[in-house]
Amino acid sequence: RGADTMADELKKLGNDAFAAGRYAEAIEHFTKAAALDPTNHVFYSNRSAAHAGLGDFESALADAEKTVAYKPDWPKGYSRKGAALYGLRRFNDAVEAYEAGLAIDPASEVLKSGLEDVKAAKARAERPPTGAGEDPMGNIAAMLSAPDLMGKLAVDPSTRGFLAQPDFMAMLSEVQKKPDTFAQHMNDPRMMKVLSVALGINVMSGEEAAKSGFGGDDAMDTASAPAPPPRAPPPPPPAPEPEPELPSHKADALKQKELGNAAYKAKDFATALSHYDKAIELDPEEISFLTNKAAVFFERAEYDECIETCESAIEKGRELRVDYKVVARAMTRKGNALVKQDKLEEAVEVYSKSLMEHRTADTLKRKDDAEREIKDRKVKAYLDPAKAEIAREEGNELFKQQKYPEAVERYTEAIARDPEDHRVYSNRAACYTKLTAFNEALKDAEKCIALKPDFPKGYTRKGHVEFFTKQYDKALETYQLGLSKDPQNEELKDGLRRTMIEIQKGQTGQVDEAEMKQRQERAMQDPEIQNILSDPVMRQVLNDMSTDPKAAAEHQKNPMVMAKIQKLINAGIVQTR
């Protein structure tokens, strides 16, 4: 298997561990994935989230900054950075991070919500405390106003039911708006359970603490510990030793190198070559002179001479056991010359050896680019629409005979011969669905739609996959979108009818608790659902729906709000019974 495939599998394992709250395990998987593909920004983004889940915001920030460095136009990187800085209470820096992300994607609800929460936390932090030390109520309000709290409460079995209790939603809203009222609700075990979910630890209510023998004056040790002795000041750093003087021949060689570099920058390659030759003559053991000389040959398109010089540098470097980075640089330069000569397979081999010496993002990218070009050429050489049609017809016959694995093989051959034929992706999606390989079926259905957006069968294939995987809210949207392309399509109408029945069962309590929990957990992995639940406006709307009928009636007049509410209902997050 290729490194990319292994990295994707590790990412999936990491995502599964993260979703289950096993953050340390998730970090381990993302770290292994990043080792296989060090420039993939998604691995660092996911690992940043896992570090944040463990409360290790320093590590979360380091990974977030790597994410931004590798993918500066990706808004989520700034969201990760803002969240990590928020956790470190570096509110000004967090505001800058969120604003930088919004400059790229002004419509991002996640960034907007994060910015609002940071500004609120900053305001609380700057508020004068009522006594010595920090304001504990402000810290509690910050935790209970975290953007992901509602999602955590909806997924956790011990708190999911609270969201349907009007008195609880009113209590939570009151504490979020007025942190000082938290003390009034400390004896309510529901509030302590919410605080446990927010903190990720077990917190006991006042009643539980009393029953467990904690609390009271006798439980406090009021004796103060003796003050530690003052630390001795650190000794001053030793004065730096003077640099040893270079032998005259080495000093002269370096001067020739500097003259060569200046000529190289001025594109006076003949003069540069002369200076590098003099430097090599003065100090034949300095490998960088050879690699610089190879660079001159490369710029002059004298690739055979460049390769020969790089090989001399590599051989000399091995002989003298120089720094492996220098040897790796010579190998990469040789690979670049081979690419120019269109010897891509040889270039990939040389790049691989360079990466074994010293792994750099530049060499890895060059190797990936060469491999991608080799693959693209092979794909183009294999294209043949006539043979693709033959393979498709063979696949159709095998499908009719219910020989689905064999049909998949023929459809795959047809795609290799003609990857732009939307029908083959639709047919293969049907095979994968029969084989219950739903992930593959979904990818093919989406590819079919992308190639031919007005082809109803693509929406039918996608809707069926989402229906069979009980993602009824998504299936509903897919069938409706398909019917907008072909309003009289009976297969789409039937799929829509069956989906509405299943959604109605969930709303009226005709689904057992275990299945409903599975639906909700699956829905909580949907980024759209996460964005809705993390939106402070929607949190207020959900609260008003439970506690304020007048405000709820006003919300129902807003079609955008009601569309989001309907999305939550269809997903099983909100129930109307």
Residue pairs with C-beta under 8 A, 6 or more apart in sequence:
3 36
3 37
4 36
4 37
6 33
6 36
7 33
7 36
7 37
7 40
7 43
8 33
10 29
10 30
10 32
10 33
10 36
11 29
11 30
11 33
11 42
11 43
11 46
13 29
14 25
14 26
14 27
14 28
14 29
14 30
14 33
14 46
14 47
14 50
15 26
15 46
17 23
17 25
17 26
17 29
18 26
18 46
18 49
18 50
18 53
19 525
21 53
23 50
23 51
23 53
23 54
24 50
24 54
26 46
26 47
26 50
26 53
27 47
27 50
27 51
27 54
30 43
30 44
30 46
30 47
30 50
31 47
33 40
33 43
34 40
34 43
34 44
34 47
37 43
38 359
38 361
38 364
39 70
39 361
39 364
39 365
40 70
41 66
41 67
41 70
41 71
41 74
41 77
44 63
44 64
44 66
44 67
44 70
45 63
45 64
45 67
45 74
45 76
45 77
45 80
47 63
48 59
48 60
48 61
48 63
48 64
48 67
48 80
48 81
48 84
49 60
49 80
49 83
51 57
51 59
51 60
51 63
51 84
52 60
52 80
52 83
52 84
52 87
53 200
55 87
55 200
57 84
57 85
57 87
57 88
58 88
60 80
60 83
60 84
60 87
61 81
61 84
61 85
61 88
63 80
64 77
64 80
64 81
64 83
64 84
65 81
67 74
67 76
67 77
67 80
67 81
68 74
68 77
68 78
68 81
71 77
73 104
74 104
75 101
75 102
75 104
75 105
75 108
75 110
75 111
76 101
76 110
77 101
78 97
78 98
78 100
78 101
78 104
78 111
79 98
79 101
79 108
79 110
79 111
79 114
81 94
81 97
82 94
82 95
82 97
82 98
82 101
82 111
82 114
82 115
82 118
83 94
83 114
85 91
85 93
85 94
85 97
86 94
86 114
86 117
86 118
86 121
89 121
89 125
91 118
91 119
91 121
91 122
91 125
92 122
94 114
94 118
95 115
95 118
95 119
95 122
98 111
98 114
98 115
98 118
99 115
101 108
101 111
102 108
102 111
102 112
102 115
105 111
109 531
109 532
109 534
109 535
110 147
110 530
110 531
110 534
112 535
113 147
113 534
113 535
113 536
114 147
116 536
117 142
117 145
117 146
117 147
117 536
120 142
120 145
121 138
121 142
121 145
124 135
124 138
124 141
124 142
124 179
125 138
127 135
127 138
129 135
135 179
137 179
137 180
137 182
137 183
138 179
140 175
140 179
140 182
140 195
141 175
141 176
141 179
141 182
143 149
143 195
143 198
143 199
144 172
144 175
144 176
144 194
144 195
144 198
145 176
145 536
146 198
147 534
147 536
148 530
148 534
149 194
149 197
149 198
150 163
150 533
150 534
150 539
150 542
151 524
151 530
151 533
151 534
152 159
152 197
152 198
153 159
153 160
153 162
153 163
153 194
153 197
154 160
154 163
154 520
154 524
154 533
154 573
155 520
155 521
155 524
156 197
157 517
158 193
158 197
159 190
159 193
159 194
159 197
160 520
162 168
162 169
162 190
162 193
162 194
163 169
163 542
164 546
164 575
165 190
165 546
166 546
166 547
168 190
169 542
169 543
169 546
169 547
170 543
170 546
170 547
171 185
171 188
171 190
171 191
172 191
172 194
172 543
173 540
173 543
173 547
174 181
175 181
175 182
175 185
175 191
182 191
185 191
186 192
186 205
186 206
187 205
187 206
187 207
188 205
189 205
189 207
189 208
191 205
192 203
192 204
192 205
192 208
193 203
195 203
196 202
196 203
204 212
204 214
206 215
209 215
213 219
246 254
249 282
249 283
250 282
250 283
250 286
252 282
253 278
253 279
253 280
253 282
253 283
253 286
253 289
254 279
256 275
256 276
256 278
256 279
256 282
257 275
257 276
257 279
257 286
257 288
257 289
257 292
259 275
260 271
260 272
260 273
260 274
260 275
260 276
260 279
260 292
261 272
261 292
263 269
263 271
263 272
263 275
264 272
264 292
264 295
264 296
264 299
267 299
269 296
269 299
269 300
272 292
272 296
273 293
273 296
276 289
276 292
276 293
276 296
277 293
279 286
279 289
280 286
280 289
280 290
280 293
283 289
284 316
285 316
285 320
287 313
287 316
287 317
287 320
287 322
287 326
287 327
287 330
288 326
290 309
290 310
290 312
290 313
290 316
290 330
291 309
291 310
291 313
291 326
291 329
291 330
291 333
293 309
294 306
294 309
294 310
294 313
294 330
294 333
294 334
294 337
295 306
295 333
297 303
297 305
297 306
297 309
297 337
298 306
298 333
298 336
298 337
298 340
301 340
303 337
303 338
303 340
303 341
306 333
306 334
306 337
307 334
307 337
307 338
310 330
310 331
310 333
310 334
310 337
311 334
313 326
313 327
313 330
314 327
314 330
314 331
314 334
316 322
317 326
317 327
317 330
318 327
324 357
324 358
325 357
325 358
327 357
327 358
328 354
328 355
328 357
328 358
328 360
328 363
329 354
329 358
331 350
331 351
331 353
331 354
331 357
332 350
332 351
332 354
332 360
332 362
332 363
332 366
334 350
335 347
335 348
335 350
335 351
335 354
335 363
335 366
335 367
335 370
336 347
336 366
338 344
338 346
338 347
338 350
339 347
339 366
339 370
344 370
344 373
344 374
345 374
347 366
347 370
348 367
348 370
348 371
348 374
351 363
351 366
351 367
351 370
352 367
354 363
355 363
355 364
355 367
379 416
379 419
382 416
382 417
383 417
383 418
383 419
384 417
384 418
385 417
385 418
385 421
387 417
388 413
388 414
388 415
388 416
388 417
388 418
388 421
388 424
389 414
389 418
391 410
391 411
391 413
391 414
391 417
392 410
392 411
392 414
392 421
392 423
392 424
392 427
394 410
395 407
395 408
395 409
395 410
395 411
395 414
395 424
395 427
395 428
395 431
396 407
396 427
398 404
398 406
398 407
398 410
399 407
399 427
399 430
399 431
402 434
404 431
404 434
404 435
405 435
407 427
407 428
407 431
408 428
408 431
408 432
408 435
411 424
411 427
411 428
411 431
412 428
414 421
414 424
415 421
415 424
415 425
415 428
418 424
420 451
421 451
422 447
422 448
422 451
422 452
422 455
422 458
423 448
425 444
425 445
425 447
425 448
425 451
425 458
426 444
426 445
426 448
426 455
426 457
426 458
426 461
428 444
429 440
429 441
429 442
429 444
429 445
429 448
429 461
429 462
429 465
430 441
430 461
432 438
432 440
432 441
432 444
433 441
433 461
433 464
433 465
433 468
436 468
438 465
438 468
438 469
441 461
441 465
442 462
442 465
442 466
444 461
445 458
445 459
445 461
445 462
445 465
446 458
446 462
448 455
448 457
448 458
448 461
449 455
449 458
449 459
449 462
452 458
453 485
454 485
455 485
456 482
456 485
456 486
456 489
456 491
456 492
458 482
459 478
459 479
459 481
459 482
459 485
459 492
460 482
460 489
460 491
460 492
460 495
462 478
463 475
463 478
463 479
463 482
463 492
463 495
463 496
463 499
464 475
464 495
466 472
466 474
466 475
466 478
467 475
467 495
467 498
467 499
467 502
469 522
470 502
470 515
470 518
470 519
470 522
471 522
471 523
472 499
472 502
472 503
472 506
472 519
472 570
472 571
472 572
473 503
473 523
473 567
473 570
473 571
473 572
474 526
475 495
475 499
476 496
476 499
476 500
476 503
476 570
479 492
479 495
479 496
479 499
480 496
482 489
482 492
483 489
483 492
483 493
483 496
486 492
503 569
503 570
504 510
505 511
506 516
506 519
506 572
506 575
507 569
507 575
507 576
507 577
508 577
509 575
509 577
511 519
516 572
519 571
519 572
520 571
520 572
520 573
523 529
523 571
523 572
523 573
524 530
524 573
526 571
528 567
529 567
529 568
529 571
529 573
532 538
532 564
532 567
532 568
533 539
533 568
533 573
535 564
538 561
538 564
541 555
541 561
541 565
542 574
544 551
544 552
544 555
545 552
545 555
545 565
555 561
555 562
555 565
556 562
565 574
568 574
569 575
569 576
